[in-house]
């Protein structure tokens, strides 16, 4: 009788536990939302903003003035105490690979830089600034933009950020579990140093404004890039895009952008380096006698093919691309009378869809608590004569970039799509890959299958707006 009672009580306990587990699953899990992106409320909000932008965005046309600036980003290690203003720290981790487990950098193979070009036409001013860094984190971008607004009255739409996406660069800027997996343990002063140097390079460029010319060019480099997600079953963007800006006194800067991920150097590298973009910059500056700055293109799903491993591979890839760059620069036609326009588009994001398996996700309230990510973000475009540069807050897919470039060509514009514009919302890759397993489609596609279509429609409309004649 006692044994029977024990089994009965045990059954009640097991039933209660099963009920509790079921309740937890019901309250914490739900199915992936597969509705069309056009049904999302945030899409309607963005469409309304773009409609206003059609009437408010006007291109200026006139004589170009341009200026150049740069500021060192390499921190000094081994200081007795952290000094963010001077860039001196006790230690700083490298950003890029979780496999490093937050270990500090041990030295430097290449200096890290922030470089900037300022443009002014018809009373309008804008700046493109890029850093030898993994990304431009949102708190850093907001701090730098605030400094530029206070110093020169620049709006956020007129400051175009990007990064080389080196996976062997400055870390310590990410706060919270997820960011610290990529950037190492949080070091509060690193954010201040990063923002200070971004603003310093941009201000130097603005103060350097002088009569100038510009031209767009580039070359195809399919041998150094691959589709790392689906291989030959997908497409890849082989274009190495160039924008040459030259002042009347001869000083010049070339801006380059390419889609191959700067992951030639692996997680075993523990020294600061710009990876292949850093070697490209150094070789162009030495061989062409101008400043070179690199902006990561549509690096989503696009890996490098360096031909050699490690530092030898990064150097070979960078220097070979620099040789082709120097040849391409001789073919660029420059003009001093240009169309210039900027467009910034604030966007509300869909709910998070963090999946535990393909069709099952965490409920948004739980996902937001575990993965603090933005609820809003920003797209941006710069029109420079017949060149259109579009910035995105993510690892933007090279396959999607190809579609935007083809659309813009029908309007007579050479278009470049860059990543890491001062925010980060994960990977944005074609929705047809959403149900695949793996890092990009499963782990890093934070906002569900609707985000690619949402971004593509917004960017396509931005092309229409910025393609209008001045």
C-alpha positions as CSV (number, residue, x, y, z in Angstrom):
1,X,0.0,0.0,0.0
2,X,2.8,2.3,0.9
3,X,4.6,1.5,-2.4
4,X,1.4,2.2,-4.4
5,X,1.2,5.6,-2.6
6,X,4.8,6.4,-3.5
7,X,4.2,5.6,-7.2
8,X,1.1,7.8,-7.1
9,X,3.0,10.7,-5.6
10,X,5.9,10.2,-8.0
11,X,3.4,10.2,-10.9
12,X,2.0,13.6,-9.6
13,X,5.6,15.0,-9.4
14,X,6.5,13.8,-12.9
15,X,3.3,15.1,-14.3
16,X,3.9,18.5,-12.7
17,X,7.4,18.6,-14.0
18,X,6.3,17.6,-17.5
19,X,3.6,20.4,-17.3
20,X,6.2,22.9,-16.2
21,X,8.5,21.9,-19.1
22,X,5.6,22.2,-21.5
23,X,4.7,25.6,-20.1
24,X,8.3,26.8,-20.4
25,X,8.4,25.6,-24.0
26,X,5.1,27.2,-24.9
27,X,6.1,30.5,-23.3
28,X,9.7,30.5,-24.7
29,X,9.4,28.9,-28.1
30,X,7.4,29.6,-31.2
31,X,7.5,28.8,-34.9
32,X,9.5,30.8,-37.4
33,X,7.5,33.6,-39.0
34,X,7.5,33.0,-42.8
35,X,5.2,35.8,-43.9
36,X,6.2,38.1,-46.7
37,X,8.4,41.0,-45.7
38,X,5.9,43.4,-47.3
39,X,3.4,42.4,-44.5
40,X,5.7,43.7,-41.7
41,X,4.6,47.0,-40.1
42,X,8.2,48.2,-40.1
43,X,8.3,47.9,-43.9
44,X,5.4,50.3,-44.2
45,X,7.1,52.8,-41.9
46,X,10.3,52.7,-44.0
47,X,8.3,53.0,-47.3
48,X,6.7,56.2,-45.9
49,X,10.2,57.6,-45.0
50,X,11.5,56.8,-48.5
51,X,8.5,58.5,-50.0
52,X,9.4,61.7,-48.1
53,X,13.0,61.3,-49.2
54,X,12.0,61.4,-52.8
55,X,10.8,64.9,-52.4
56,X,13.4,66.1,-49.9
57,X,16.6,64.6,-51.5
58,X,18.2,67.0,-54.1
59,X,21.5,66.5,-55.8
60,X,24.0,69.3,-55.9
61,X,26.0,69.9,-59.0
62,X,29.2,71.9,-59.2
63,X,32.9,72.1,-58.7
64,X,34.3,69.5,-56.2
65,X,36.4,70.2,-53.2
66,X,37.9,67.3,-51.4
67,X,40.2,66.7,-48.4
68,X,42.0,63.8,-46.8
69,X,42.7,62.7,-43.3
70,X,44.1,59.8,-41.3
71,X,44.7,58.9,-37.7
72,X,46.5,55.9,-36.2
73,X,44.3,53.2,-34.6
74,X,47.0,50.9,-33.3
75,X,46.9,51.0,-29.5
76,X,50.0,51.1,-27.5
77,X,50.2,48.0,-25.3
78,X,51.8,47.3,-21.9
79,X,50.8,50.7,-20.3
80,X,50.7,50.9,-16.5
81,X,47.1,52.1,-16.7
82,X,44.6,52.6,-19.5
83,X,44.8,56.0,-21.2
84,X,42.1,56.2,-23.9
85,X,43.0,59.7,-25.1
86,X,46.6,58.7,-25.7
87,X,45.7,55.2,-27.0
88,X,47.7,53.4,-24.3
89,X,46.3,50.3,-22.7
90,X,47.5,47.6,-20.4
91,X,46.2,45.0,-22.9
92,X,43.7,44.8,-25.8
93,X,42.2,41.7,-27.3
94,X,42.0,41.1,-31.0
95,X,38.6,41.1,-32.7
96,X,37.4,38.6,-35.2
97,X,37.4,35.0,-34.0
98,X,35.7,33.4,-31.0
99,X,38.3,30.7,-31.1
100,X,40.8,33.1,-29.6
101,X,38.8,33.1,-26.4
102,X,39.5,36.7,-25.7
103,X,43.3,36.4,-25.4
104,X,45.2,39.8,-25.7
105,X,47.1,40.9,-28.7
106,X,50.8,40.1,-28.4
107,X,52.2,42.7,-30.8
108,X,51.8,44.3,-34.3
109,X,52.6,43.2,-37.8
110,X,51.0,46.2,-39.4
111,X,49.9,49.6,-38.2
112,X,46.1,50.1,-38.0
113,X,44.6,53.3,-39.4
114,X,41.5,55.3,-39.8
115,X,41.4,57.1,-43.1
116,X,38.8,59.6,-44.4
117,X,37.9,61.6,-47.5
118,X,35.7,64.7,-47.3
119,X,33.6,65.9,-50.2
120,X,32.1,69.4,-50.7
121,X,29.9,70.4,-53.6
122,X,27.5,73.4,-53.8
123,X,27.6,74.0,-50.0
124,X,27.0,70.4,-49.1
125,X,29.7,68.3,-47.3
126,X,30.0,64.6,-46.6
127,X,32.7,62.3,-45.3
128,X,33.6,58.7,-46.0
129,X,35.7,57.2,-43.2
130,X,37.0,53.6,-42.9
131,X,39.0,51.9,-40.2
132,X,41.3,48.9,-40.3
133,X,38.9,47.1,-38.0
134,X,36.4,44.2,-37.8
135,X,33.4,46.5,-37.8
136,X,32.4,50.0,-36.7
137,X,30.4,49.2,-33.5
138,X,27.3,51.3,-32.9
139,X,28.4,53.0,-29.7
140,X,31.7,54.0,-31.4
141,X,29.8,55.3,-34.5
142,X,27.4,57.3,-32.4
143,X,30.2,58.8,-30.3
144,X,32.2,59.7,-33.5
145,X,29.1,61.2,-35.2
146,X,28.3,63.2,-32.1
147,X,31.8,64.7,-32.1
148,X,31.5,65.6,-35.8
149,X,28.1,67.1,-35.3
150,X,29.4,69.2,-32.4
151,X,32.6,70.3,-34.2
152,X,31.2,70.9,-37.8
153,X,27.5,70.5,-37.7
154,X,27.5,67.3,-39.8
155,X,24.3,65.2,-39.7
156,X,24.5,61.4,-39.4
157,X,23.5,61.0,-43.0
158,X,26.6,62.9,-44.2
159,X,29.1,60.6,-42.4
160,X,29.6,57.3,-44.2
161,X,31.4,54.7,-42.1
162,X,32.9,51.4,-43.1
163,X,35.7,49.0,-42.0
164,X,38.2,46.7,-43.7
165,X,36.8,43.8,-41.7
166,X,40.2,42.6,-40.7
167,X,39.8,39.7,-38.2
168,X,43.2,40.7,-36.5
169,X,42.3,44.2,-35.4
170,X,41.4,46.2,-32.4
171,X,39.1,44.4,-30.0
172,X,37.6,45.1,-26.6
173,X,34.8,47.4,-27.8
174,X,32.0,44.9,-27.5
175,X,29.9,44.7,-24.3
176,X,27.9,41.6,-23.4
177,X,28.3,37.9,-24.0
178,X,27.7,37.8,-27.8
179,X,29.9,40.8,-28.7
180,X,32.7,39.6,-26.4
181,X,32.8,36.3,-28.3
182,X,33.9,38.3,-31.4
183,X,35.8,41.2,-29.8
184,X,37.2,39.8,-26.6
185,X,36.7,41.1,-23.0
186,X,35.2,44.6,-22.9
187,X,37.7,47.4,-22.3
188,X,35.8,50.6,-21.8
189,X,38.5,53.0,-22.9
190,X,38.8,51.3,-26.3
191,X,35.5,52.7,-27.4
192,X,36.6,56.2,-26.6
193,X,39.9,55.7,-28.4
194,X,38.2,54.3,-31.5
195,X,35.6,57.1,-31.7
196,X,38.2,59.7,-31.1
197,X,40.4,58.5,-34.0
198,X,37.4,58.2,-36.3
199,X,36.4,61.8,-35.6
200,X,40.0,63.0,-35.8
201,X,40.5,61.6,-39.3
202,X,37.2,63.0,-40.5
203,X,37.9,66.5,-39.1
204,X,41.4,66.4,-40.7
205,X,39.8,65.7,-44.0
206,X,37.2,68.5,-43.7
207,X,40.0,71.0,-42.7
208,X,41.9,69.8,-45.8
209,X,39.2,70.7,-48.3
210,X,40.6,72.0,-51.6
211,X,39.7,72.0,-55.3
212,X,39.8,68.4,-56.6
213,X,38.7,65.9,-59.2
214,X,37.3,62.4,-59.0
215,X,36.6,59.4,-61.1
216,X,35.3,55.8,-60.6
217,X,36.9,52.7,-62.0
218,X,37.9,49.1,-61.0
219,X,38.8,45.7,-62.3
220,X,37.6,42.1,-62.1
221,X,39.5,39.8,-59.7
222,X,37.5,36.5,-59.7
223,X,40.7,34.5,-58.8
224,X,40.9,35.9,-55.2
225,X,37.2,35.4,-54.1
226,X,34.9,32.4,-53.7
227,X,31.4,31.8,-52.5
228,X,32.1,30.1,-49.2
229,X,28.4,29.2,-48.5
230,X,27.3,27.3,-51.6
231,X,30.4,27.2,-53.8
232,X,29.8,27.0,-57.5
233,X,26.1,26.6,-56.9
234,X,25.9,30.3,-56.1
235,X,27.3,33.5,-57.7
236,X,30.2,35.7,-56.5
237,X,31.0,39.4,-56.9
238,X,34.5,39.6,-58.5
239,X,34.6,43.4,-58.8
240,X,37.4,45.4,-57.1
241,X,35.8,48.9,-57.2
242,X,37.9,52.1,-57.1
243,X,37.2,55.7,-56.5
244,X,40.1,58.1,-57.2
245,X,40.0,61.5,-55.6
246,X,42.8,64.0,-56.5
247,X,43.5,67.5,-55.3
248,X,44.9,70.2,-57.6
249,X,48.2,70.2,-55.8
250,X,48.6,66.5,-56.6
251,X,47.7,64.8,-53.3
252,X,45.4,61.9,-53.9
253,X,43.4,59.1,-52.2
254,X,42.1,55.9,-53.8
255,X,39.2,54.2,-52.1
256,X,38.9,50.5,-52.8
257,X,36.2,47.9,-52.1
258,X,36.2,44.2,-52.6
259,X,33.9,41.3,-51.4
260,X,36.4,38.7,-50.3
261,X,36.3,38.2,-46.5
262,X,39.6,39.3,-44.8
263,X,40.1,36.0,-43.1
264,X,43.4,35.0,-44.7
265,X,44.9,35.2,-41.2
266,X,43.4,32.6,-38.9
267,X,42.5,32.6,-35.2
268,X,46.1,31.5,-34.4
269,X,47.4,35.0,-35.4
270,X,47.7,37.1,-32.2
271,X,49.2,40.2,-33.7
272,X,47.6,43.4,-35.0
273,X,47.3,43.2,-38.8
274,X,45.1,44.6,-41.6
275,X,45.1,41.2,-43.3
276,X,45.1,41.4,-47.1
277,X,43.4,44.9,-47.2
278,X,46.3,46.2,-45.0
279,X,48.8,44.9,-47.5
280,X,46.8,46.3,-50.4
281,X,46.8,49.7,-48.7
282,X,50.6,49.6,-48.1
283,X,51.4,48.5,-51.6
284,X,49.2,51.1,-53.3
285,X,50.6,53.9,-51.2
286,X,54.1,52.8,-51.9
287,X,53.6,52.2,-55.6
288,X,51.1,54.8,-56.6
289,X,52.2,57.6,-54.3
290,X,48.7,58.2,-52.9
291,X,46.7,57.4,-49.8
292,X,44.8,54.1,-50.0
293,X,41.7,53.2,-47.9
294,X,39.7,50.0,-48.1
295,X,36.0,49.5,-47.5
296,X,34.7,45.9,-47.1
297,X,32.2,45.2,-49.9
298,X,29.5,42.6,-49.9
299,X,31.5,40.1,-47.8
300,X,28.5,37.9,-46.8
301,X,29.2,34.4,-48.0
302,X,32.3,35.5,-49.8
303,X,35.7,34.1,-48.7
304,X,39.2,34.8,-49.9
305,X,41.4,32.6,-52.2
306,X,44.9,33.9,-51.3
307,X,46.8,31.0,-52.8
308,X,49.1,30.8,-49.8
309,X,48.3,30.5,-46.0
310,X,49.0,33.0,-43.3
311,X,51.0,36.2,-43.6
312,X,52.5,35.1,-46.9
313,X,49.0,34.6,-48.3
314,X,47.7,38.0,-47.0
315,X,50.7,39.8,-48.4
316,X,50.6,38.0,-51.8
317,X,46.8,38.7,-52.2
318,X,47.1,42.3,-51.1
319,X,50.1,43.1,-53.2
320,X,48.8,41.4,-56.3
321,X,45.5,43.3,-56.0
322,X,47.6,46.5,-55.6
323,X,49.4,45.8,-58.8
324,X,46.1,45.6,-60.7
325,X,44.9,48.7,-58.9
326,X,47.8,50.7,-60.1
327,X,47.1,49.7,-63.7
328,X,43.4,50.4,-63.3
329,X,44.1,53.9,-61.9
330,X,45.7,54.9,-65.2
331,X,42.4,54.3,-67.0
332,X,40.2,56.4,-64.7
333,X,38.9,59.7,-66.2
334,X,38.8,62.5,-63.7
335,X,36.4,65.5,-63.6
336,X,36.1,68.5,-61.2
337,X,32.4,69.1,-61.9
338,X,30.3,66.5,-60.2
339,X,26.8,65.6,-58.9
340,X,26.8,65.0,-55.2
341,X,24.1,63.8,-52.9
342,X,23.6,61.9,-49.7
343,X,20.7,59.9,-48.4
344,X,20.3,58.4,-44.9
345,X,17.5,56.1,-44.1
346,X,16.6,55.2,-40.5
347,X,14.8,51.8,-40.4
348,X,12.9,49.9,-37.7
349,X,13.9,46.2,-37.7
350,X,11.6,43.2,-37.6
351,X,11.4,41.0,-34.5
352,X,14.3,38.8,-33.8
353,X,14.1,35.2,-35.0
354,X,16.8,33.4,-33.1
355,X,16.3,29.7,-34.0
356,X,16.9,26.6,-31.9
357,X,16.2,24.5,-35.0
358,X,15.1,25.4,-38.5
359,X,11.4,26.0,-38.0
360,X,11.5,26.9,-34.3
361,X,12.7,30.1,-32.7
362,X,12.9,31.8,-29.3
363,X,10.1,34.2,-28.6
364,X,11.2,37.8,-29.3
365,X,11.2,38.8,-25.6
366,X,13.5,36.0,-24.7
367,X,15.7,36.4,-27.8
368,X,16.1,40.1,-27.1
369,X,17.2,39.3,-23.5
370,X,19.8,36.7,-24.6
371,X,21.0,38.6,-27.7
372,X,20.7,42.4,-27.2
373,X,20.6,43.7,-30.7
374,X,19.3,46.9,-32.4
375,X,15.6,47.4,-32.9
376,X,16.4,50.0,-35.5
377,X,19.2,50.6,-37.9
378,X,20.4,52.8,-40.8
379,X,21.0,52.5,-44.6
380,X,22.9,55.2,-46.5
381,X,23.9,56.3,-49.9
382,X,26.5,58.7,-51.4
383,X,26.1,59.8,-55.0
384,X,29.4,61.0,-56.5
385,X,29.0,61.9,-60.2
386,X,28.2,58.5,-61.8
387,X,29.3,56.5,-58.8
388,X,26.8,55.4,-56.1
389,X,28.1,54.0,-52.9
390,X,25.6,52.3,-50.6
391,X,26.4,51.4,-47.0
392,X,24.8,48.6,-44.9
393,X,24.9,47.6,-41.2
394,X,25.9,44.0,-41.6
395,X,27.8,41.3,-43.5
396,X,25.9,42.1,-46.7
397,X,25.8,39.3,-49.3
398,X,27.9,39.7,-52.4
399,X,25.1,37.9,-54.3
400,X,22.6,40.5,-53.3
401,X,25.1,43.3,-54.2
402,X,25.3,41.9,-57.7
403,X,21.5,42.4,-58.1
404,X,21.8,46.0,-56.9
405,X,24.7,46.7,-59.2
406,X,22.8,45.4,-62.2
407,X,19.8,47.6,-61.3
408,X,21.9,50.7,-61.0
409,X,23.7,50.1,-64.3
410,X,20.4,50.5,-66.1
411,X,20.4,54.0,-64.7
412,X,24.0,54.7,-65.8
413,X,25.5,54.4,-62.3
414,X,28.5,52.3,-61.1
415,X,27.4,51.1,-57.7
416,X,29.4,49.7,-54.8
417,X,27.7,48.1,-51.7
418,X,29.8,48.2,-48.5
419,X,29.3,46.7,-45.1
420,X,29.7,47.8,-41.4
421,X,28.3,51.3,-41.6
422,X,28.3,52.0,-37.8
423,X,25.9,49.3,-36.7
424,X,25.7,45.5,-36.8
425,X,22.6,43.3,-37.5
426,X,24.3,40.1,-38.5
427,X,24.4,38.5,-42.0
428,X,22.0,39.5,-44.7
429,X,22.1,36.8,-47.4
430,X,19.6,35.7,-50.0
431,X,16.4,34.3,-48.4
432,X,16.7,31.1,-50.5
433,X,19.5,30.1,-48.2
434,X,17.7,30.7,-45.0
435,X,16.8,27.1,-44.3
436,X,20.3,25.8,-44.7
437,X,22.3,24.9,-41.6
438,X,25.6,26.6,-40.7
439,X,27.0,29.8,-39.4
440,X,25.7,32.4,-41.9
441,X,22.1,31.2,-42.5
442,X,21.4,29.7,-39.1
443,X,23.5,31.4,-36.4
444,X,24.0,34.8,-37.8
445,X,20.7,35.5,-39.6
446,X,19.2,37.2,-36.6
447,X,16.0,38.8,-38.1
448,X,14.4,36.0,-40.1
449,X,13.9,35.4,-43.8
450,X,12.2,38.8,-44.3
451,X,15.2,41.0,-43.7
452,X,17.0,40.5,-47.1
453,X,13.9,41.4,-49.1
454,X,13.3,44.4,-46.8
455,X,16.8,45.7,-47.3
456,X,16.8,45.0,-51.0
457,X,13.6,47.0,-51.6
458,X,14.8,49.9,-49.5
459,X,18.2,50.0,-51.2
460,X,16.6,49.7,-54.6
461,X,14.4,52.7,-53.9
462,X,17.5,54.6,-52.6
463,X,19.1,53.9,-56.0
464,X,16.1,55.4,-57.7
465,X,16.2,58.5,-55.5
466,X,19.9,59.1,-55.9
467,X,19.9,58.4,-59.6
468,X,17.6,61.4,-60.3
469,X,19.4,64.2,-62.2
470,X,20.5,67.2,-60.3
